[in-house]
């Protein structure tokens, strides 16, 4: 981890990071817009809450970067668009990266960029598209000193549905995380395993590449915080949570709770006390 921009992502004291992902509107799925209908208001709320970074798409990133002052979250820029989250699925499936994404990220003063590595049952062509995107982005990322976060996302078919859900199978996650490492990731954003006690295997597969744990769908506050404590204890360097923050009734409170766990090793009970009207 030698790229200077990463010093603005990882907290100086803890060496960890909380990145709040609000790039969901890029994926053409209406249900993803819950909690982020008014993006200007969302960004104002997150700046006040103060996570280490906010993950945004190309068109929304200026909402964060146009705010003056040094005391605001860093920008992680989403560099690709995919249609793999719809239910029912569209055809054909695709994952397309922004051709000049790294130059855009430099102009926007991003601390890192994020790109998917998708593993979809029955659609190896989508993973091939992702690999081509990663290799193209890697070239410019090295040239400009821009950290590249790869998001290995293992999916499974959802019974009775036309769409995909996240697959928490440890072996599949480890395999895809290892491929992300092999492709030259500077950071890896990976799903939690179904058996959270297995997460050290994911961290091991990434080698010395920092692993940030993806939040996924909504869970109750205690479950979220307990899972966070567990993955950090097994070597994760931080978390990337979206819906569990932006769809929370107290986004500032849950952010404070997560920051306390990530940076101060707060207990779950102490962190819960920072959330207004905890459940």
Beta strands, then each sheet from edge to edge (+ up, - down):
strand 1: 17-21
strand 2: 53-56
strand 3: 74-78
strand 4: 80-82
strand 5: 95-97
strand 6: 112-119
strand 7: 148-157
strand 8: 164-166
strand 9: 187-191
strand 10: 210-214
strand 11: 238-241
sheet 1: 8+ 7- 6- 3- 2- 1- 11- 10- 9-
sheet 2: 4+ 5-
end
